[in-house]
Amino acid sequence: MGMLNFDAVIFDLDGVITKTALVHGTAWRKMFNTFLIEREIKQGEVFKEFTHENDYLPYVDGKPRYKGVQSFLESRGISLPYGTPEDKPEMETVCGLGNRKNLVFKEIIENEGVEVYESTIKLIKQLKDAGIKIGVASSSKNCKLILEKTNIIHYFETRVDGIVSAELGLKGKPEPDIFTTAADNLGVSYNKSVVVEDAVSGVQAGAKGKFGMVIGIARESNKDELTKNGADVVFEDIEELGGIDGIINWFKQRK
C-alpha cells in the first residue's frame, strides 16, 4: 500500500461513473422551460429558454437539487418561496420545482435505463484489486437507485449522496463536505486520497478539501474551466489516465 502513495479514490457519480449527467441536464431543461413558459402566460414575462451551456452548466451542474434551483432562479432575478422538501411538484416554490425536476429525471431513467462508463468501471476494478479503498460522493438523492439499477453498488465502501447530506446537514458543492465525509468514512487522510469529478463545482470542492489529487473529467469540452477551478489533471475520459499506473505517476508528480 505504501508504494502506491494514495489510499483511496472517491468518485463523483453523474458524468464520471454513469452516463446520467446528460439525463439530469435534459430533466432540468424540460422542467425549467415549462416553468418559464407558464410564467410568460401568467405574468407576461418574456420567455428566455433555459439552455445547457448558458444555464445548466454555470448554475445547476453538480449542485444539490434545491441549491441548483435557487442558483438558476437568482440568475434570472426570479424570487420564489423556498418551501420544504415535502412540497408537491406542482407548487411554485424552490423545493416544489426541485421535486418536479426529480419526477422528470426518474421518468427518463425508467423509460431509457442507465449506462455506465466502462472505462471508469475498469479502473475501479483495478483499484480494488490493488487494495485501494473506493467511495462515491454525489449531490444526487438518486445515487443509491442508480448504483442499484446498474448493479455496481457493491464496488463502493462508502456512499455519501444527497440523502446522506440531508441527514447529516452537509454543505453541497463547491464545499468539500461530501468528499471529506467519504474520506472520513473510509478512514483515510485527505492528502492521501484522490477525487474524480466532472463538474466545476466538484473540482472546486476537491481543491477546497485539500485532497492529494483532483482529477477532472471534461465531458463538456471544458478542460480549461476544470483546470482553472482546481483540477490537477484533466482528461476527456478515464481511459486517457492510463489506469492505476497513470494515477500513481500523476500522484507522484503532485508530491
N, C-alpha and C positions, 0 to 999 in steps of 0.2 A: 504493500500500500504506500509506504513512504516514497518509493521510487516514482510514483505517479504524480506527486506534488499536489494533488487535489483529492478530496474525499467524497464529494457529492456533485451531482449535476441536477439543477432544478429547471424544469421545462415549463414554459407557458403552454397552454392548450391550443386555442384557436389560432390557426395560421402557422403553428410550429409542429404540433403533433397531428392535428386533424385539419381537414380542409373545410373548416366551419367559419373561418373569418369572413369569407365572401358571403356565406349564408347570413351571418349577422348583419353584414352591410346591406344585403337585399332586404332583410326584415326591417331594419331601421328606415331604409328608403321608402318602403311601402307604407309603414306606419306614419312617418312624419309627413310625407306628401299628401296622404289622406287627411291628416290633421290640418295641414296648411290650406288645402283646398276648402275644407269646411270653414276655416276662419275667413277666407275670401268671401264665401257665400253668406256667412252670418254677420261678419263685421266689416266687410268691404276692404279688407287688407289685400294688397296686390300679391298674388301668388308668386313666390320665388321658389323654384324647385330645390329640394334637398338632394345634393349630389354626393357621390362617393368621395371625389377628390377635394371638393371645397368645404364639405360639411362633416362627413363621416370620419375621415382621417384626422383632421385637426381637433375636432370637438368630442368625438364619441369613442373612437377606436381604443380598445384596451382598458377603458374605464368601467367601474361598476355601473350597472344599468341606470339607476336613478341619477347618478352623477353625470352620466352621458346625456341624459335628457336635459338636465339643468344647464349643462355647459352649452348645448346647442341652442336652447331657448334664449339664454343670455346673449348669445352671438347675434340673435335676431331681435333683441330688445323685447322679447315676449315674457310677460310675468304671469305665472300661474301659482296657485297654492301648492305647497309641497305634498300635502296629503299624508297617507300612511301606506305601508306596503300591502295592506289588506284592501286598498281601493280597487273597485271593479274597473275592468279595462275601458269601459265607456266613460269613465269620469275624466273631466279635464283638469287633472292635477299632474304634477311631476310623476308621482307613483302610478297613477292611472295610465299615463302614456307609456311608462316603462313596462307595465303589465300587459298593455296592448301589444307592444313590440314582442314580448315573450310568447304570446299566443301565436303570432305570425311565424316566429322562429320555429316553434315546436311543430307547427303545421308543415313547414318546409322539410324539417327533419323526418317527420313521419312519412311524408309523401315521397321524398327523394333519398332518404338514408344519409349515412355519413361515411366519408372516405378518410383514410389516414395517409400521411406522407410516409411511404415505405422507407425512405432514406433515414427518417428520424427513428422509426421503429428498429431499423437495423442497428443504428448507433446505440439505442437504449439497450438492446440485447448484448452488444459488445461490452458496454459499461458494466452491466450486471454480471457478466461472466468474469470481469476483472475485479469484482468486489466493490465497485463504486456504488454508493447509495443514490437512489433516484427519487425525486419528488416532482409533483406537478403543482403549480401555483397559477390560479386563474381568477379573473374577476367574475367569471360566469357562474350563475347559480345552476346552470345545466351541466356543469362539469362531470358530475358523477354519472348522470344519464348518458352523456356522450361516451364516456370511458366504458360504460357497460355495453352500450349498443355496438361499440367497435371491438369488444372483447379484449381490451388491453388494460383494464383496471388493475390486474394482478402485477403489472410491472412496477407499480409505484408504492413506495414505502410510506409516503405521506401525501395527502391531498389537502391543499388549502385553497378553497374556492369562495364564491360569493356567499354561499350558505354559512360556511365556517367563519368568514369575515363578519357577517351579521351577528353571529352568536358571540364572537369574541370582541366585537367593536373595533375591528381593524380598519385602518385607513386604506383607501384604494390607491392604485397607481395614479400619479407618479411617486407616491410614498412607498417605501420599501417593505411595508408591514407583511404582505403575504409571502414574500421571499424570505425575510428574516424568520418568520414563524415556521416556514417549511424547514429551514436550516436548523432551527432550534429543535423541531420535532425529530429530525434525523440525527441530532446530537453532533453536528459538525460546526466548525467555525466558518464565519462568512468569508474570510480571506482564503479559505481552502475549498471554496465552493464556486461552481460555475453557474451562471444564469443564461438561459437561452430564450430570446424574446424576438417578436416581430413588430411590436408596436413601439412608437416613440415614447409613450408613457411608461412602457415596460422597461426599456433600456435606461430611462431616467431613474426608475425605481432601483434597478440593479446597481447603477452608479452611486445613488444616494446611500444604499445599504453597504457600500464599500466591499462588494464581493470581489473575489480573487480575479474573476474574468467575466465579462459580459459579452456574449455572442449575439449579434444581430442577424436576423433572417429577413432579407429585403424582398418580400413577396410583392411589394408595391412599387418596385423600381425606386426605392427611397434610401439607397445606400448612404448617400451624403447626410441625409436627415438623421439616420440612426447613428452614424459616426459622430455627428455634431452633438448629439444628445446623450452620449455615454457609452455606446458600444465600443469595445476594444478592437473587435474584428467583425466584419460584416460579409455575409455570403448570401447568394440568392437561394441556395438550398443547402441543407446539412451535408449533402453528398460532397460538396466542394471543400468541406472542412478536412476531409481525409480520415474520417473515423476517429477512434480513440487516440491513435498516434498523432493525429492533427491537433487534438486538444492538448495533449502532452507538450507538443512543440510550441504551440501558441502560449500555453500557460507558463512555460519556462521563460519565454520572451518577456512576459509581463513582470517576472520577478527581478 
